[in-house]
Amino acid sequence: MPLTKPSIENDALMARYPFLPQGNGFLKIVLEKNGITVNDLIEETWLEEVRARGRVRLLESVMHKEGVDSATTIDLTSDLGKMTESLSFLYAMLVVCASFNERLLARWVEGEASRADQLFGMDEENFILLAKSYISDIKEIPDKLGRKVTYWIPMSDFIELCPRISGNYWRLINRPVENGWVCMNSGAGETSQQRTARLIKERIREDLTNSCLERMNKMDDSFAELFSDPVERVSKLLSEQVKEEMPMTAAIREDWPPCFESAVAELSQGINVNHTGRLFLASMSLAMGISQEQACGFFVNAPDYSADTTNYQINQIYERKYTPHGCAALKTGARCPVSPGDDRLCDQEWLTHPLKYLKAKQRRRFQGNAERVIIQENDKKSLNEDNSS
Ligand code: SF4
């Protein structure tokens, strides 16, 4: 993040993008100017429209794979419109923080960051100002006719952000570089501005997540309790939505090791999964007998999803018969979600590979089924004996 952010005097702009790093001060001013306290935001009748817009923003990020709708019907030229748009964001953020649910947080942040990506990609007038709020610098070079602009960004920003995005465009070796500047030329059907906005989305996601985690840590239970109704509603919706989006496979879900389960769950919620996690997901799917098509289905909600790249990469893994990583490599690659005491099977010394976890679970399930069949047969037998006597 740049050490000094550009100051933004335009209130309509701040209302459209209240998540900007400069947004905290702006939201405080809006609250003060309108004589609103955080408690008013929760209960005052005249603020119902703000809460309703906040709920829509929140539900859209939970329900829509592509993030919240970038279009708003609120008139940002009026003071009421600016207040509604900016405070609805604050209300949604407070509900998310009061849930203390990191999955809900990730989902909401993904929705807001995707929305920002779309809006930044279209906002030619303010793009430089917006970009300078998230990256250390940016320069625009017009083409010879002065019609099209290509953006260049410092290599340090590119190197930090590009590993989080899949696709050849985002590898430094494929980007023109000059004197420490990386060329963000148009590609994959997007303009230079849209490509740069996609990169900035990664900073927005990180910045918003960090500031919400900080709020969550400071929030006490009595304050969080004030949001219990909307939290309950949105958490229920999230769990229903996740269940609906989860692709079911031939393998029984309860047998899945936590590392596989968490990779599938995170991708289906639009959370970025690192390279180790993606490779593991594909190779483990192969080892579990999941079809190539179903394995591709796990990636559909990934923030950087591209059907062609996914099909190609999964095909490579299935053709070359990659073996899934063991527990040690997954732990090193930050893809083992359990800590000692979380899962009794994972705590076993012999459990060195997720496939061992799967086999142990299946063995137990078959034993359990066999025992149930024996009990049922014995019950039937004794019933027959009773009847005949
Ligand atoms: S201990 Fe092994 S099987 Fe269990 S979650 Fe971690 S990586 Fe997966």
Boltz pocket constraint, residues with backbone or C-beta under 6 A from the ligand:
constraints:
  - pocket:
      binder: B
      contacts: [[A, 257], [A, 258], [A, 259], [A, 260], [A, 326], [A, 327], [A, 328], [A, 330], [A, 331], [A, 335], [A, 336], [A, 337], [A, 338], [A, 346], [A, 351], [A, 352], [A, 353], [A, 354], [A, 357]]
      max_distance: 6.0
